[in-house]
Amino acid sequence: MIILKQCKENERMIELRKQKGLTQKQLAKELQLDQSMISCVERGKKEFGRDNKVKIANYFSVSVEYLFYENYINESLKIQNQISNLYDQQS
């Protein structure tokens, strides 16, 4: 089972912005957003709404899930897979 857990928006957005060599001001201009909003999100003070999440993900050519969520695999599923693999190896 895969559970989507919201991650800190700032982590991946900062990384992608820097990879493109953009300042917050330049990114804000590209996305037609307020630079102060970019700054607040990057500092973890605010969160983008759904429409802006889609806009930003499209700009960086990544999925919304990649940009704003972390994938967590349920620990019990990991354990079940390990047991299954051990069982298969013994068969």
Helices and strands as residue ranges (DSSP letters): E 2-6, H 9-19, H 24-31, H 35-42, H 50-60, H 64-68, E 69-73, H 75-90
